[in-house]
Structure formats: C-alpha cells, structure tokens
C-alpha cells in the first residue's frame, strides 16, 4: 500500500474517531459512567489505528517531495558557491515537520481551559474541527505530490535476504563482524559462487542488502530511545505525583505540560537556522550521533533536576516522603516544573528528529515507512514500560527513579559518539527515485537487456 493511500485511509478513520470522541463527553451521556467510558475507549482505539496509518506515512511522504535527490552545487544570493546536500535537506524538512506537530500540540492550552470552564465535550470538539481540515488539504495537494509507484511486498524481499544470511550457519558469522556475513546474500556473490543467478529466487540487488544492514544498525539506536522518552516524563504518573504535592494556585496541573510544545516551537527555529548552520560554518557540523548525544545529555540533566525538586518536595511536605497523597501540599511551586518540561523538549529536537532522519536515510528505498514506524514505536514502548512500572514507582522512592534515569541517559549519551560513531557516515543515493520505483531489481534489468540486445545488465544498472 503506497503512503498516500495509507494516509488517506488513516485520515478517514481518524475523522470517525474524533466524532466518536465527542459523543461520550456530551453532558447527557457522561452522566452514565459505564456507557460513556465504553464509548470513550472505543474512540481511543480507533484513533490509535488512525495514528498507525498516518504517522509512519506523513514524515516519509514529506521527505519524498524534496527536489534535492543528489548533491548539487548552487550559487547563493550573495554569490557564494555551496553544496546542496540531500541529507541536510531532509534534516531541515523533518525539523520543520516536528515544529508543525508542536504548533498543533500547543492548542492543548485552549482545550485545557475549555475542559475546566465548560466541559470535556468542547475540549474534544476543538481538535476535531481542526482535524477536519486535513482531508481538504490532502484533496488539493494530492495531484502535486511525488508518489512512488506501488510495488510488491518489500517485506518478502527482506525476509528472503535474512533467510539467506542465516542459512548454512550464517548466524555464527553474524557475531564475527565485517562484511562477510552480509556479502553472502548479495546477488553478485551468489552468482560468483554458483556460476549463475536465478532471479526468480534472488530478486533483489546488492544495494538492497546494504540497505538492510543500514536499517538494522539504525534500529539498534532506536532501542535506546525509550530511555530518553522515559526521562522526558518519567515512569507512569511520576510527574503528576510530583505536581499533586506542589502549590498550584490557579494554574491547572495539566497546563504546565504545554511548556514542552512551547519550548520546541521557540527552540526549533533557533537550532534550524542558527545553531546547525553556525556549527557547519565553523567546520564542526553536528553529525547525527553528536545530536543524539546532546539530546540524551539534556535528558540526563532533566532527571537530575527532577531528583533535586522531588527531594525538596519531600523535605517541605508536612507528610514527608508520602507527599503525593498528603492533603496539605508542599511549599514548592508548580512553576519549578517548567525546566522539567522545557529541557527534554529541546532534547526531543536532537533525539526524535535525528531518529526520523536515520529511519528515512538508512532504510531501503521501498521500506522507509516501515523503518520510520519502528522509530515511532519507541514512544509506545516507553509508555508501556512506564505503565507497567507505575504501581511500583510511588512514594517514598520517586527521587531514586529519577536518579537511575539520569545515570542511564548519561551512559547512552556516551555510547553514541563511541559505539555508534559509524552512523555518522553520510548515506548516498537514499533519495533515488528509480530505486523507489523498483527499477534496480535484477528482473527489471534483465527485461531491459532482453528488450535491447547487445547491452549488459551492468549497463542498465549504471544508467538507472
């Protein structure tokens, strides 16, 4: 299924979910807790399905529209000759994309006060109305979008490659490192070993094997991201437990979390048009693993601040280390949580956006949506871990969980510029439209050879 089709189906499902979300929140319906809760759960499940269609499709589809598919030399308005890099262009696209996401998220401020002053029905109706603009935008934009032609299931190709790699004791070679493990699945190696190549069984090219290798390397980085996600909010209701023991005044507890989106909205332009170009200009460009390191350092620093504030809450609460359930709050103001939401928000720009970049640039041309979905899956994984641990992480141990997360984030930060430094190497040809169309597959090239006698497969491969 091509990305635009998934996006449109997800949009339709999401529209249904938003309508259903408003119904159980209506005053006559919400009076019946059993009925309204059931309808609410159904709408949330449907909305989750919609997100599963939309989120892995939107980012890659945006990057597909980039006109810069290969490095080119351009002249600026100042007369400077510069290299326009496709990887840097994708980074810029994804930074703007992440900024736009958080512009939408800032509307939660309006829904917070709508829920507080009027009711839940209005809090759900506002985002529903905004969401209904999405089908209109897609309708007018569809004909202008670059859409790669639909292909057969690329998962079958990936499965076949992995099957070849693991056959004949290949799993033993996997732990030895080097390229010998991956070369066994390359058609050129198979043709040299067997003396011929059956394109009905081996229907991929050498580059596809390298792309699978790159994707697996990127997925190793993705496995560490849940640690950052936990630092960006804590386990379960950890931050809520802290805020419930603080002086709130007239400030709603859930309003303070909007500083996350606000910090991203302010910091993204500074980083995109300020920090990144400046570091490149002075000869120290921030490479992907350096950015991941910075993000995790910010996550670690956030956890240290959380531990200090939580310790202060315990010290000033009349109930001591049972502050979360104490009727009398601590004297610590809720405003102290602003850096707890702001610092990891800036870290998200370095961590989340870089993970999206890795997913897009290092995935096979026809697997970008799948690898992008794996990058997004880390948020769900972090939420599941936090939910599973929430009952165990309560007073009087809240400060120590933040300490543990601070140490974990710091260790991960060290691993990026050391263990994962090979992922700083630029990727070439990841924007190749012919590969997205499947024109580099052996069977396609063989068909061209048969149609134009006198040529070799290598000739068409080079032209493609």
Legacy VTK file of the C-alpha trace (Angstrom):
# vtk DataFile Version 3.0
C-alpha trace
ASCII
DATASET POLYDATA
POINTS 464 float
0.000 0.000 0.000
1.539 3.345 -1.056
1.993 6.076 1.520
-0.689 8.428 0.186
-3.258 5.619 0.300
-2.346 4.791 3.906
-2.516 8.479 4.760
-5.981 8.897 3.268
-7.320 5.780 4.961
-5.859 6.918 8.257
-7.432 10.341 7.806
-10.865 8.801 7.226
-10.545 6.527 10.270
-9.337 9.465 12.371
-12.349 11.543 11.369
-14.662 8.805 12.653
-12.666 8.593 15.892
-12.895 12.350 16.529
-16.675 12.294 16.082
-16.984 9.329 18.451
-14.695 11.074 20.952
-17.093 13.999 21.356
-20.223 11.872 21.895
-19.319 10.260 25.266
-18.191 13.679 26.541
-21.599 15.305 25.961
-23.276 16.266 29.283
-26.291 13.887 28.899
-24.008 10.949 28.008
-21.189 11.494 30.502
-23.716 11.198 33.351
-23.707 7.432 32.705
-20.116 6.427 33.552
-20.396 2.870 32.195
-21.762 3.833 28.787
-19.592 6.897 28.292
-16.415 5.054 29.344
-17.088 2.239 26.871
-17.653 4.689 24.003
-14.560 6.643 25.015
-12.372 3.511 24.945
-13.694 2.542 21.511
-12.942 6.007 20.112
-9.396 5.954 21.551
-8.716 2.531 19.978
-9.986 3.744 16.590
-7.871 6.898 16.923
-4.822 4.706 17.623
-5.452 2.805 14.381
-5.682 6.110 12.523
-2.367 7.218 14.016
-0.841 3.922 12.877
-1.788 4.784 9.295
-0.917 8.481 9.389
2.262 8.881 11.454
4.546 6.420 9.582
3.347 7.842 6.251
3.396 11.600 6.773
7.107 12.108 7.543
8.468 9.908 4.717
5.966 11.372 2.237
7.127 14.875 3.159
10.781 13.907 2.624
9.885 12.270 -0.711
8.908 15.709 -2.019
12.451 17.051 -1.664
13.775 18.206 -5.072
17.365 17.624 -3.893
17.984 13.941 -4.641
21.742 14.146 -5.202
24.395 16.638 -4.015
24.443 19.648 -6.328
26.398 22.888 -6.444
24.328 26.049 -6.195
25.058 29.774 -6.002
23.508 31.798 -3.182
22.153 35.342 -3.499
25.459 36.550 -2.047
27.350 34.865 -4.892
28.724 32.028 -2.739
29.022 28.569 -4.285
27.628 25.957 -1.898
26.830 22.254 -1.994
23.144 21.482 -1.527
23.150 18.174 0.342
20.093 15.863 0.231
20.704 14.577 3.783
20.898 18.117 5.192
17.739 18.973 3.250
15.878 16.020 4.790
17.057 17.143 8.235
15.655 20.615 7.575
12.352 19.157 6.337
11.970 16.980 9.429
12.827 19.843 11.794
10.092 21.981 10.238
7.745 18.982 10.319
8.401 18.462 14.051
7.867 22.175 14.667
4.482 21.992 12.919
3.467 18.995 15.044
4.077 21.003 18.200
2.274 24.059 16.849
-0.751 21.762 16.731
0.026 20.410 20.192
0.027 23.920 21.696
-3.730 24.035 21.102
-3.907 21.823 24.186
-3.795 25.082 26.164
-7.173 26.001 24.735
-8.594 22.542 25.370
-7.310 22.590 28.972
-9.272 25.738 29.793
-12.230 24.554 27.680
-12.444 21.405 29.794
-12.018 23.352 33.026
-14.543 26.112 32.303
-17.095 24.433 30.002
-16.663 20.667 29.691
-14.863 17.754 28.074
-17.120 17.844 25.020
-15.694 21.204 23.926
-12.137 20.068 24.723
-12.567 17.199 22.236
-14.602 19.207 19.718
-11.876 21.837 19.139
-9.189 19.387 17.883
-11.916 17.542 15.960
-12.793 20.698 13.997
-9.118 21.361 13.230
-8.638 17.744 12.166
-11.444 18.017 9.605
-9.250 20.467 7.659
-6.834 17.625 6.870
-8.946 15.874 4.174
-9.382 19.233 2.406
-5.620 19.828 2.367
-4.970 16.303 1.067
-7.563 16.718 -1.678
-5.896 19.818 -3.111
-2.319 18.641 -2.541
-2.598 15.064 -3.833
-2.044 15.786 -7.530
1.109 17.780 -6.775
2.754 15.081 -4.661
5.519 12.771 -5.811
4.165 9.256 -5.328
6.380 6.224 -5.987
4.509 3.554 -7.975
3.172 0.629 -5.900
5.405 -2.459 -5.760
5.164 -5.981 -4.445
5.669 -6.518 -0.741
9.193 -5.413 0.129
8.854 -7.401 3.352
9.123 -10.577 1.263
12.437 -9.370 -0.136
13.698 -8.503 3.350
12.604 -11.910 4.641
14.377 -13.711 1.804
17.576 -11.735 2.395
17.567 -12.534 6.114
16.817 -16.193 5.347
19.854 -16.395 3.057
22.029 -14.626 5.647
21.053 -17.095 8.370
21.273 -20.225 6.233
24.198 -22.649 6.462
25.306 -21.432 9.877
25.212 -17.774 8.904
24.212 -16.751 12.411
27.731 -17.724 13.562
29.278 -15.289 11.059
26.993 -12.516 12.275
28.891 -12.150 15.552
32.310 -12.037 13.872
31.618 -8.616 12.337
32.867 -7.397 8.976
31.166 -7.647 5.585
31.497 -11.411 5.068
28.157 -12.047 6.782
26.272 -9.572 4.571
28.048 -10.467 1.325
26.547 -13.970 1.335
23.118 -12.507 0.466
24.333 -10.254 -2.347
23.379 -11.403 -5.863
26.906 -10.694 -7.126
28.341 -13.083 -4.506
25.697 -15.725 -5.187
26.293 -15.510 -8.969
30.047 -15.848 -8.497
29.646 -18.762 -6.079
27.025 -20.719 -8.052
28.018 -19.683 -11.561
24.532 -18.339 -12.302
21.752 -16.275 -10.703
18.115 -17.354 -10.546
16.267 -14.038 -10.477
13.029 -15.809 -9.563
14.601 -16.711 -6.213
17.090 -13.849 -5.843
15.026 -10.827 -6.901
16.960 -8.094 -5.092
20.238 -6.310 -5.788
23.461 -5.787 -3.832
22.412 -2.337 -2.700
19.271 -3.729 -1.054
21.408 -5.938 1.206
23.474 -2.900 2.218
20.255 -1.004 2.948
19.012 -3.838 5.191
22.333 -3.634 7.044
21.951 0.136 7.464
18.387 -0.281 8.717
19.379 -2.827 11.353
22.184 -0.536 12.526
19.680 2.327 12.829
17.259 0.095 14.731
19.998 -0.573 17.304
19.946 3.165 18.030
16.154 3.120 18.237
16.360 0.592 21.099
17.948 3.247 23.321
15.369 5.948 22.617
12.790 4.635 25.156
15.287 5.589 27.901
15.163 9.190 26.679
11.376 9.017 26.372
11.149 7.895 29.999
13.425 10.765 31.031
11.032 13.039 29.138
8.116 12.492 31.517
9.180 9.775 33.945
7.618 6.412 34.729
3.837 6.433 34.585
2.387 9.234 36.714
5.687 10.236 38.268
5.460 13.883 37.229
1.786 14.050 38.163
2.616 12.696 41.608
5.177 15.454 41.972
2.807 18.183 40.781
-0.011 16.983 43.059
2.253 17.667 46.040
3.169 21.199 44.887
1.464 24.570 45.239
-0.565 25.138 42.060
-2.548 28.277 42.831
-4.953 28.935 39.962
-2.785 27.009 37.489
-4.302 23.700 36.265
-1.967 20.736 36.775
-2.160 19.623 33.147
-1.455 23.112 31.766
2.198 23.095 32.815
2.931 20.210 30.409
2.299 22.567 27.468
5.718 24.088 28.133
7.056 21.077 26.257
5.444 22.135 22.972
6.139 25.816 23.639
9.853 25.127 24.169
10.011 23.160 20.892
8.237 25.953 18.991
10.751 28.520 20.280
13.908 26.360 20.075
13.399 24.694 16.680
13.940 27.854 14.551
16.986 28.776 16.659
18.516 25.338 16.147
17.476 25.027 12.477
18.585 28.432 11.210
21.054 29.340 13.954
22.932 26.519 15.666
23.215 23.989 12.823
24.375 26.477 10.119
26.786 28.132 12.578
28.414 24.835 13.544
28.722 23.886 9.872
30.218 27.268 9.021
32.975 26.937 11.646
33.831 23.430 10.461
32.159 21.456 13.275
28.860 20.218 11.804
26.645 18.428 14.301
26.542 14.884 12.945
23.658 12.524 13.778
25.333 10.749 16.698
26.536 14.059 18.138
22.963 15.321 18.085
21.717 12.151 19.786
24.414 12.599 22.440
23.324 16.198 23.106
19.681 15.141 23.417
20.458 12.396 25.923
22.663 14.749 27.954
19.698 17.123 28.197
17.539 14.171 29.258
20.045 13.237 31.947
20.220 16.835 33.182
16.412 16.922 33.345
16.361 13.817 35.540
18.927 15.381 37.879
16.683 18.460 38.225
13.666 16.216 38.833
15.507 14.345 41.584
16.508 17.608 43.267
12.987 19.085 43.077
11.400 15.824 44.281
13.826 15.763 47.206
12.866 19.347 48.026
9.154 18.434 47.862
9.739 15.616 50.336
11.698 17.934 52.632
8.978 20.620 52.734
5.869 18.425 52.747
4.021 18.002 56.063
3.780 14.298 55.237
7.457 13.899 54.458
8.127 11.208 51.866
4.416 10.493 51.453
3.903 13.887 49.813
1.889 12.613 46.820
-1.042 11.536 48.987
-0.798 14.373 51.505
-3.801 16.703 51.782
-1.547 19.688 52.523
0.796 20.499 49.617
4.469 21.274 49.846
5.584 24.912 49.691
7.384 24.222 46.390
5.642 25.976 43.480
4.417 24.082 40.425
6.310 26.607 38.276
9.512 24.746 39.174
8.384 22.071 36.714
8.920 24.413 33.747
12.582 23.342 33.226
11.494 19.709 33.638
9.303 20.092 30.552
11.466 22.568 28.619
14.891 20.884 28.705
13.792 17.472 27.385
11.657 19.286 24.803
14.855 20.751 23.352
16.345 17.275 23.664
13.495 15.938 21.522
14.662 18.149 18.660
18.030 16.409 18.786
16.828 12.866 19.542
13.432 12.384 17.883
14.149 14.328 14.708
17.511 12.577 14.289
15.841 9.182 14.730
13.362 10.098 11.971
16.297 11.148 9.793
18.081 7.847 10.398
14.897 5.932 9.631
14.422 7.714 6.306
18.003 7.930 5.055
19.131 4.431 6.062
16.049 2.417 5.147
15.685 0.583 1.821
14.002 2.794 -0.761
10.725 0.873 -0.501
10.856 0.250 3.273
11.088 3.815 4.543
7.580 3.790 6.002
8.231 0.557 7.911
11.565 1.652 9.400
10.031 5.071 10.212
7.242 3.223 12.043
9.872 1.335 14.058
11.360 4.689 15.082
7.929 5.877 16.215
7.315 2.591 18.036
9.779 3.654 20.724
7.282 6.151 22.149
4.741 3.363 22.548
7.387 1.102 24.079
8.416 3.779 26.585
4.759 4.358 27.521
4.231 0.615 28.019
7.315 0.380 30.263
6.179 3.398 32.260
2.670 1.985 32.627
3.989 -1.414 33.721
6.194 0.178 36.392
3.753 2.854 37.567
2.323 0.878 40.505
5.792 0.099 41.837
7.170 3.633 41.459
5.490 5.614 44.218
6.402 7.429 47.401
8.914 7.362 49.011
11.180 6.281 46.126
10.393 8.855 43.424
13.695 10.705 43.712
15.690 7.492 43.177
13.919 6.579 39.934
14.927 9.960 38.546
18.491 9.303 39.663
18.517 5.929 37.899
17.173 7.507 34.693
19.823 10.236 34.878
22.579 7.615 35.009
21.002 5.563 32.191
20.695 8.629 29.934
24.297 9.628 30.624
25.579 6.153 29.711
23.555 6.184 26.488
24.910 9.635 25.646
28.450 8.248 25.838
27.586 5.334 23.521
26.527 7.484 20.555
29.846 9.169 19.666
31.742 5.969 20.532
29.936 2.704 19.770
27.571 4.176 17.150
30.007 6.625 15.534
29.874 4.668 12.239
26.337 6.023 11.760
27.828 9.489 11.232
28.976 8.390 7.787
26.781 10.063 5.120
24.439 7.846 3.109
24.460 8.170 -0.673
21.577 7.592 -3.047
18.841 7.296 -0.422
16.645 9.692 -2.443
16.971 7.728 -5.694
13.523 7.782 -7.305
14.381 4.825 -9.578
15.057 2.645 -6.553
11.736 3.674 -5.051
10.109 2.588 -8.304
11.926 -0.778 -8.188
13.897 -0.137 -11.416
17.120 -1.562 -9.962
15.760 -5.051 -9.330
17.522 -7.817 -11.288
14.353 -8.973 -13.074
13.624 -5.441 -14.287
17.180 -5.019 -15.547
17.077 -8.408 -17.277
13.865 -7.411 -19.043
15.646 -4.308 -20.359
18.551 -6.418 -21.607
16.136 -8.693 -23.470
14.412 -5.677 -24.974
17.709 -4.105 -26.091
20.116 -6.860 -27.229
23.800 -6.054 -27.080
23.660 -4.466 -23.650
24.626 -5.936 -20.277
22.740 -5.806 -17.004
25.556 -3.659 -15.595
24.987 -1.057 -18.317
21.348 -0.530 -17.343
22.190 -0.697 -13.654
24.628 2.195 -14.064
22.139 4.202 -16.138
19.383 3.568 -13.575
LINES 1 465
464 0 1 2 3 4 5 6 7 8 9 10 11 12 13 14 15 16 17 18 19 20 21 22 23 24 25 26 27 28 29 30 31 32 33 34 35 36 37 38 39 40 41 42 43 44 45 46 47 48 49 50 51 52 53 54 55 56 57 58 59 60 61 62 63 64 65 66 67 68 69 70 71 72 73 74 75 76 77 78 79 80 81 82 83 84 85 86 87 88 89 90 91 92 93 94 95 96 97 98 99 100 101 102 103 104 105 106 107 108 109 110 111 112 113 114 115 116 117 118 119 120 121 122 123 124 125 126 127 128 129 130 131 132 133 134 135 136 137 138 139 140 141 142 143 144 145 146 147 148 149 150 151 152 153 154 155 156 157 158 159 160 161 162 163 164 165 166 167 168 169 170 171 172 173 174 175 176 177 178 179 180 181 182 183 184 185 186 187 188 189 190 191 192 193 194 195 196 197 198 199 200 201 202 203 204 205 206 207 208 209 210 211 212 213 214 215 216 217 218 219 220 221 222 223 224 225 226 227 228 229 230 231 232 233 234 235 236 237 238 239 240 241 242 243 244 245 246 247 248 249 250 251 252 253 254 255 256 257 258 259 260 261 262 263 264 265 266 267 268 269 270 271 272 273 274 275 276 277 278 279 280 281 282 283 284 285 286 287 288 289 290 291 292 293 294 295 296 297 298 299 300 301 302 303 304 305 306 307 308 309 310 311 312 313 314 315 316 317 318 319 320 321 322 323 324 325 326 327 328 329 330 331 332 333 334 335 336 337 338 339 340 341 342 343 344 345 346 347 348 349 350 351 352 353 354 355 356 357 358 359 360 361 362 363 364 365 366 367 368 369 370 371 372 373 374 375 376 377 378 379 380 381 382 383 384 385 386 387 388 389 390 391 392 393 394 395 396 397 398 399 400 401 402 403 404 405 406 407 408 409 410 411 412 413 414 415 416 417 418 419 420 421 422 423 424 425 426 427 428 429 430 431 432 433 434 435 436 437 438 439 440 441 442 443 444 445 446 447 448 449 450 451 452 453 454 455 456 457 458 459 460 461 462 463
